[in-house]
């Protein structure tokens, strides 16, 4: 047996023992991932959309989003804090069990609030904001956050990379303002694989929707 073949066998055995992939064994194309950028937005529950827009109101689709079943609605709201307000904040569908407001870090000083970082879909006590619609207002104090960066990934794709739901990795952007984003959480399911950054993060590294980045695993 050639020395090179023996070294390859030893590398595979040791890597398997340590629960790691041999360096260079992954398909490099599988580490490439497009960016999806989120601006501030609101997810609404049925009760709150009835208050804001009228009983039984149905949101109108402006455009479909990259993840199947999700869309940006034509409807917008005003969100108001202790110091100021932001108009024309887009609503994203479909409806959720609980209302949630996802802000940019740069929004918070103007609104006069301090907002925690959290995972989209999680609720926790926070600052108070008033949502203002054409038919009424809703005061929200538990679904307000700056969403943590994350990757939506097909479960099988994640498995092939040795990853699982909840793992954290780093992602490198490219170009003149290249950055490495750490603490990027993996969220698996029936998703199109995509790195989700907010507008502040995207502006910091000069990326746009669809820009290709590289996962560091």
C-alpha positions as CSV (number, residue, x, y, z in Angstrom):
1,X,0.0,0.0,0.0
2,X,1.3,3.4,-1.0
3,X,2.2,5.8,1.8
4,X,-0.2,8.4,0.5
5,X,-3.1,5.9,0.6
6,X,-2.2,4.9,4.2
7,X,-2.1,8.6,5.2
8,X,-5.6,9.2,3.7
9,X,-7.0,6.1,5.6
10,X,-5.5,7.3,8.9
11,X,-6.9,10.8,8.3
12,X,-10.4,9.4,7.7
13,X,-10.3,7.2,10.8
14,X,-9.0,10.0,13.1
15,X,-11.5,12.4,11.7
16,X,-14.4,10.0,12.3
17,X,-13.2,9.3,15.8
18,X,-13.1,13.1,16.6
19,X,-16.5,13.6,14.9
20,X,-14.9,15.9,12.3
21,X,-14.7,15.9,8.5
22,X,-11.2,15.6,6.9
23,X,-9.9,18.9,5.8
24,X,-10.9,19.6,2.2
25,X,-13.4,16.7,2.1
26,X,-16.5,18.8,1.8
27,X,-17.8,19.9,-1.6
28,X,-16.7,23.5,-1.8
29,X,-19.9,24.5,-3.6
30,X,-21.9,23.3,-0.7
31,X,-20.3,26.0,1.5
32,X,-21.5,28.8,-0.8
33,X,-24.6,30.5,0.4
34,X,-26.7,33.5,-0.9
35,X,-27.7,36.4,1.3
36,X,-31.3,37.4,2.1
37,X,-31.6,40.9,3.6
38,X,-34.3,41.9,6.0
39,X,-35.4,45.5,6.7
40,X,-37.5,46.3,9.8
41,X,-40.8,44.5,9.6
42,X,-43.8,43.3,11.6
43,X,-45.5,39.8,11.9
44,X,-49.1,40.0,13.0
45,X,-51.5,37.6,14.8
46,X,-55.2,37.4,13.8
47,X,-56.4,39.4,16.9
48,X,-54.1,42.3,16.2
49,X,-54.8,42.5,12.4
50,X,-58.5,42.7,13.2
51,X,-57.8,45.7,15.5
52,X,-55.4,47.4,13.1
53,X,-57.3,46.9,9.9
54,X,-60.8,45.8,10.7
55,X,-62.5,42.5,11.6
56,X,-61.7,39.7,9.2
57,X,-59.2,41.7,7.2
58,X,-57.0,39.7,4.8
59,X,-53.5,40.9,3.9
60,X,-52.7,41.5,0.2
61,X,-49.6,40.0,-1.2
62,X,-47.1,42.5,-2.6
63,X,-44.4,40.0,-3.4
64,X,-43.4,36.4,-2.5
65,X,-40.3,36.0,-0.3
66,X,-37.5,33.4,-0.9
67,X,-38.9,31.0,1.6
68,X,-42.0,29.1,0.4
69,X,-45.3,30.4,1.8
70,X,-43.8,33.7,3.1
71,X,-44.6,37.1,1.6
72,X,-44.3,40.8,1.9
73,X,-47.8,42.4,2.3
74,X,-48.9,45.6,0.6
75,X,-50.0,46.8,4.0
76,X,-47.7,48.8,6.3
77,X,-47.9,50.2,9.8
78,X,-46.6,53.1,11.9
79,X,-44.6,52.0,14.9
80,X,-44.2,54.6,17.7
81,X,-41.9,54.6,20.7
82,X,-41.3,57.1,23.6
83,X,-39.2,59.5,21.5
84,X,-40.3,59.0,17.9
85,X,-42.1,56.9,15.2
86,X,-41.3,55.1,12.0
87,X,-43.8,55.1,9.2
88,X,-44.5,52.5,6.4
89,X,-43.1,49.5,8.3
90,X,-43.8,46.5,6.1
91,X,-46.0,43.6,7.3
92,X,-44.8,40.1,6.5
93,X,-47.1,37.1,6.1
94,X,-48.5,34.7,6.8
95,X,-50.2,35.4,10.1
96,X,-48.5,34.1,13.3
97,X,-49.7,33.0,16.6
98,X,-48.2,36.1,18.3
99,X,-47.3,39.6,17.0
100,X,-43.7,40.4,16.6
101,X,-41.7,43.5,15.6
102,X,-38.2,43.0,14.2
103,X,-36.2,46.2,14.2
104,X,-32.8,47.4,13.2
105,X,-30.3,48.4,15.8
106,X,-30.1,51.8,14.1
107,X,-33.9,52.3,14.7
108,X,-33.7,52.2,18.4
109,X,-32.2,55.6,19.3
110,X,-34.8,57.4,17.3
111,X,-37.6,55.4,18.8
112,X,-36.2,55.9,22.3
113,X,-35.9,52.3,23.3
114,X,-33.3,49.6,24.1
115,X,-34.1,46.3,22.4
116,X,-32.8,42.9,23.1
117,X,-31.3,40.6,20.4
118,X,-33.3,37.4,19.9
119,X,-34.4,34.6,17.6
120,X,-37.3,35.3,15.3
121,X,-40.4,33.6,16.7
122,X,-39.3,33.8,20.3
123,X,-41.2,36.1,22.7
124,X,-39.8,37.8,25.8
125,X,-40.7,41.0,27.8
126,X,-39.2,44.1,26.3
127,X,-39.7,47.8,25.6
128,X,-43.2,49.1,24.7
129,X,-44.1,50.1,21.2
130,X,-47.4,51.2,19.7
131,X,-48.5,49.8,16.4
132,X,-50.8,52.2,14.5
133,X,-53.0,51.0,11.7
134,X,-55.9,52.6,9.7
135,X,-58.5,51.2,12.0
136,X,-56.9,51.1,15.5
137,X,-53.8,50.8,17.6
138,X,-52.1,47.9,19.4
139,X,-49.6,48.2,22.3
140,X,-46.9,45.5,22.1
141,X,-44.4,44.8,24.9
142,X,-43.2,41.2,24.4
143,X,-42.5,40.6,20.7
144,X,-40.0,43.4,20.0
145,X,-36.4,42.4,19.0
146,X,-33.4,42.8,16.8
147,X,-33.2,39.4,15.1
148,X,-30.0,37.4,15.4
149,X,-28.3,36.5,12.1
150,X,-29.1,33.0,11.0
151,X,-29.1,30.5,8.2
152,X,-32.1,28.8,6.9
153,X,-31.0,25.4,5.5
154,X,-32.5,22.2,4.2
155,X,-32.2,19.5,6.8
156,X,-30.4,17.2,4.4
157,X,-28.0,19.8,3.3
158,X,-27.1,20.5,7.0
159,X,-26.7,16.8,7.7
160,X,-24.3,16.5,4.7
161,X,-22.2,19.3,6.2
162,X,-22.2,17.7,9.7
163,X,-24.5,20.4,11.1
164,X,-27.8,20.3,12.9
165,X,-30.5,22.7,14.0
166,X,-29.2,25.2,16.6
167,X,-25.5,24.8,15.7
168,X,-23.5,28.1,15.2
169,X,-21.0,28.7,12.5
170,X,-19.2,31.7,10.9
171,X,-19.8,33.1,7.4
172,X,-17.3,35.2,5.4
173,X,-18.4,37.8,2.9
174,X,-16.3,38.9,0.0
175,X,-15.3,42.2,-1.7
176,X,-13.8,45.5,-0.5
177,X,-15.8,45.5,2.8
178,X,-15.4,41.7,3.5
179,X,-16.3,40.7,7.0
180,X,-16.6,37.4,9.0
181,X,-19.9,37.1,10.8
182,X,-19.6,34.8,13.8
183,X,-22.4,33.2,15.9
184,X,-24.6,32.5,12.9
185,X,-27.3,30.0,14.0
186,X,-28.4,27.1,11.8
187,X,-32.2,26.7,11.4
188,X,-33.1,23.5,9.6
189,X,-36.3,22.5,7.9
190,X,-38.0,22.7,4.5
191,X,-36.1,25.8,3.6
192,X,-34.2,27.3,0.7
193,X,-30.6,27.6,2.0
194,X,-30.0,31.3,2.7
195,X,-28.1,33.5,5.1
196,X,-30.4,36.1,6.7
197,X,-28.8,39.4,7.6
198,X,-30.6,42.6,8.6
199,X,-30.1,45.9,6.7
200,X,-27.5,47.2,9.2
201,X,-25.4,44.1,8.8
202,X,-25.7,44.1,5.0
203,X,-24.7,47.7,4.8
204,X,-21.6,47.1,7.0
205,X,-20.2,44.6,4.5
206,X,-21.6,45.9,1.2
207,X,-23.8,42.9,0.3
208,X,-27.1,42.8,-1.5
209,X,-29.9,40.2,-1.9
210,X,-28.4,37.2,-3.6
211,X,-24.8,38.0,-2.9
212,X,-22.8,34.8,-2.4
213,X,-20.9,34.3,0.9
214,X,-18.9,31.3,2.2
215,X,-19.7,29.3,5.3
216,X,-16.8,28.6,7.6
217,X,-17.3,25.2,9.2
